[in-house]
Amino acid sequence: MWRDLVLAVGLIGICAGGLALFLKTAEVAGDRRSGVPAAVLVAVAALGVLAVGLVVTRRGRAPVRNRASARPAGLPDDPAPAPDVPDVGAEALDHAAVDADGFEHAVAALCARDGCTAVEVVGGAGDLGADVVAVTLDGRRVVLQCKHYAEDNRVGSQDLQRFGGTCFTIHEADVAVVVTTSSFTAPAAEYAATCGIICVDGEALAAWTDQLTPAPWDALTPDPTAPVA
């Protein structure tokens, strides 16, 4: 900006100096021929206007740098936001101190603690039975339904049948799990066993939380040390 201003002032000064020199020379020489001084004056003035116009045009065409063009070459693009990783602290795992929505997050935290990736709470209206989804270390997709019930409110066969109708066909689960703070009725447990759904009642949930037992999906992993029948 300052360089352009100095250049414009310099050009105007040159034009003014040339004009003054010409007038002085014409006065000394006594050249009074009509039309010549006027023509020269017009030419000099036109050159001055042209010079200033060129500076202004050059300045107006200066490229405008946006944030992307001003970024130094060689630097990587802004990193993508980090995925939302569930908290796996003791407070996050305390399913006894939460409501139904908090229970889903507590179960998600258990999945993350035990090595699952892509852990996501998806429960809500229209969830079709899936409250938490995750992927185990060996690549299996786990779909969990969470039942935050009082101890005297047992999970019945109707609950299992609704989940059984969507967990494999709709949610494409490799491992389907129903986790509850209460217990399961005998028909519900029987249906789950028939469909291959893992049931985790309140007692098993406490053992899982305290790491006294392996994660539910590990129950489906064959023990390589077990004798072959």
N, C-alpha and C positions, 0 to 999 in steps of 0.2 A: 504493500500500500504506500509506504513512504517513498520507496524507490520510484514509483510511478508519479507521485506528486512532484518530486525533485526534477524528474525528467521533463514534465510538463512546464514547470516554471523555467527551466533552462531553455527550452525551446522558445517560449514566449520572450524571454530575455534576448535571445539571439535575434529574433525577428525585430524586436524593438530597437536593438543596437544597430542592426543593418538599416532600418528605416531612418534613424537619426543620422547615420553617416551619409546616407544618400542625400538627405535634405541639405546637410551642410555642404556637401560637394557641389550640389546643384546651385546653391546660393553663391558659392565662391566663383564658380565658372560662369555664372550669369546666364545659365541656360534657361531661357524662358519659352522654349518651344512648347506650345500648347499640346496637351494630350500625353506627352511622354512621362512627366512626373506622376500624373494621375494613374497612368497605366501601371507604372512600376509600383506605386503605392498599393494598388489593388492586388497586384501579384504577390507582394510581400505579405499583405494581410491575409490573402488566401492561403499562402504557405503556413502562416501561423495557425490559422483555424484548422487546416488539415493535420498539422502536427498534433495539436491538442486532441482532435477527434480520434487520431490513431491511438493515442495513449488511453483515452477513455474506452475505446472499443476493445483494446487489448486487456484492459482491466476488467471489463464486463464479461469477457470470454474466459476468464481464469477459471479453471476447474474447481468445482466445489467438492471437497472431500467429505465423505460420510464416514461413519464409524468403521465400516468394513474396509474402505480404501486406506484409512489412516492406520489400520492395524499393521504392525511390522511384519514383513514377509518372513515365512518360515515358522511362525507361531501356530500351534494347533488351534482349531476352532474351540469355542466354549464347550466345556464338557457337559454331557447330558446329566440331568439331575439324577442323583442316586436313588435307587428303588427304596420304597418304604419297608424297612426291615423291622419285624416285630421285636419289641423289648422282651428280653428273656430273663430279666431280673426277678428276684424273689417275689416282689410285689405283683409283677405281671403274671406270675404263675399261680397266685393265690386265688383259686376259683371259689373259695368259700366266702370271699368278701365282695363279690360282684353280683350284678343282676344278670338277666338273661343275655343282654347284649355284651356285657363284660365277660360273660362265660365263653362266648365265642372267641374273643380275643385271648383269653387265658389258654384255651385249647390251641389256638394258633401259635402262641408263645411256646407251648410244649413241643409242637412240631418243629419250630425253628431251633429250639434248644437241642433237639435230638438229631439235628443235621439236615433237616428238610430245606429245600430251596423253593423259590417261587411261592412262598406261603402267602395266602390271601384270604381275608375274611369276606365272604360273598353273601352271607345271610341277609335276609330282608324279604320284602314283598316280591313274589315271583321267583324265589330262589330255587323252587322245585326240589326242595329237600336238602340242598347243599349249603352248609354254613361256612365251612372252611375247606380250602383245597390246597394241596401241597405236592411237592415232588421229592421222593426219597433220594438218598445218595446213589442208589443203583437205578434211578430213572423211573420208578413206578409212580403213577399218579394216584394220590390218596384223596378221597372225598369223605369228609366227616360231617355228620349231623350232630348238633349239640342240643341236649335236652336238659335245661336247667329246671329240674323239678324238686319239689319237697320230698322228703324221705318217704312219706306215705302215698306219694303219687307215682305209681310205677308206670314204666313205659310199656304200652300194650302192643298187641300184634298189629293193630291198625296203623300205628306209627311206623312200625317196621315195614308193613306192606307198601305204604306210600313211598317210603325211602327206597325200598327194593325195586319199585317200578321206574325209578329215574336214575339211581346212582350208577348203574352200568350202561344203560342204553342212552341216556341223555347226557350225563356228566362223564361218561367214558372212564369210569374208575377202574384202576387195577386193584385197588384195595378200598373197600367201603367199610366205614366205621361209624357206629352210633355211640356217642359218649353221653353219659347222664350222671347227674349227682344223686340219683336215687337207685332204682333197680329195674329189672325186666320181669314181666310176667312169664310164666312157663310157655304159653303159646308164642309169645314174641321171641323168646330164646330159640324155640324150635324152628320157627320160620327163618330166623337169621341163620341158623346152622344149615338149613336147607339151601338158602340162597348164597351162602358164603360171605355173610356180613358179620363183621367182628363187633361184639357187644362189650362195651366197657362201662361197668356199673360204678357206683360211688366208691366202693372199696377198691376196685381195680384202678380207678382214677387216682385215688390217693397214693397207691403204690407206684403208679406211673410218674406222678408228680415228684415223689420222693426218690425216684430212680431205684426203687426196690425191684422193679420188673422192667423188662425192655419195652420199647415203644410198641404199640399194637400191631403195626405193620411188620415188625420183626418176628412176630409170632407165626407169620406165614413163610418165613425163610427156613428152609430145611437145615437142621444141625448137621454139619459134615462129620461130626464125631459120633453121631447116633448110629447104633447098629442097624443094618439092613435086615428087614424081616424076610 
